C-alpha cells in the first residue's frame, strides 16, 4: 500500500519546518548571548573583590642608604656543563 501526501501539505510542512528551524537558531543564539552576559557580570563582580597589589617600593622595608658598603661576588668550584 502506497500513501501519497498532497502537495499543499508537503509545502506547508516545509515552510513550517524552515520557520521553526529559524526560530530555534535564534533562540539558541539568544540563550548563548545571555549566558555570556551572565558570565561577564560574574567576572566583573569577582574582579571588584580582588585586593589591590602592594606598592613596588615600601619605605619601611628599604635597606639603609649605606648598604652595601662594599660588594664582591666570589665563584668557587664553578662548573658549567653543556
PLY file of the C-alpha trace (Angstrom):
ply
format ascii 1.0
element vertex 82
property float x
property float y
property float z
element edge 81
property int vertex1
property int vertex2
end_header
0.00 0.00 0.00
1.41 3.34 -1.00
0.41 6.56 0.73
0.54 9.85 -1.08
0.90 13.27 0.50
-0.83 16.19 -1.11
1.49 18.86 -2.46
-0.12 21.52 -0.27
0.63 19.59 2.91
4.21 18.94 1.79
4.78 22.64 1.06
3.15 23.68 4.32
5.33 21.19 6.22
8.49 22.57 4.60
7.56 26.18 5.35
6.75 25.40 8.99
9.88 23.28 9.30
12.12 26.07 7.98
10.38 28.64 10.16
10.78 26.50 13.28
14.43 25.92 12.37
14.99 29.70 12.15
13.22 30.24 15.47
15.32 27.51 17.09
18.57 29.06 15.79
17.51 32.50 17.05
16.56 31.08 20.46
19.88 29.23 20.83
21.84 32.38 19.89
19.81 34.40 22.39
20.40 31.91 25.20
24.14 31.75 24.45
24.40 35.56 24.44
22.51 35.70 27.73
24.87 33.11 29.24
27.90 35.13 28.04
26.48 38.29 29.63
25.87 36.48 32.93
29.45 35.17 32.94
30.73 38.68 32.19
28.84 40.11 35.15
30.15 37.33 37.42
33.72 38.06 36.33
33.28 41.79 36.95
31.98 41.04 40.45
34.98 38.78 41.10
37.44 41.42 39.84
35.81 44.02 42.07
36.69 41.87 45.10
40.36 41.33 44.17
42.69 43.07 46.57
44.93 45.70 45.05
48.63 44.98 44.82
51.07 46.40 47.30
53.24 49.26 46.07
56.55 48.36 44.41
58.58 50.30 46.99
57.73 50.09 50.69
59.65 52.68 52.68
59.65 50.62 55.90
61.33 47.68 54.14
64.06 49.63 52.33
67.69 48.87 53.26
69.82 51.52 54.89
71.31 54.08 52.47
74.83 52.87 53.34
74.05 49.26 52.47
76.07 47.63 50.95
79.23 49.49 51.77
81.22 47.18 49.51
80.23 44.34 47.27
82.05 41.30 45.99
80.96 38.13 44.21
83.11 35.04 44.53
82.57 31.90 42.50
84.14 28.78 43.95
84.31 25.48 42.05
82.09 26.74 39.26
81.29 24.04 36.72
79.34 24.63 33.52
78.10 21.58 31.66
77.00 21.68 28.05
0 1
1 2
2 3
3 4
4 5
5 6
6 7
7 8
8 9
9 10
10 11
11 12
12 13
13 14
14 15
15 16
16 17
17 18
18 19
19 20
20 21
21 22
22 23
23 24
24 25
25 26
26 27
27 28
28 29
29 30
30 31
31 32
32 33
33 34
34 35
35 36
36 37
37 38
38 39
39 40
40 41
41 42
42 43
43 44
44 45
45 46
46 47
47 48
48 49
49 50
50 51
51 52
52 53
53 54
54 55
55 56
56 57
57 58
58 59
59 60
60 61
61 62
62 63
63 64
64 65
65 66
66 67
67 68
68 69
69 70
70 71
71 72
72 73
73 74
74 75
75 76
76 77
77 78
78 79
79 80
80 81
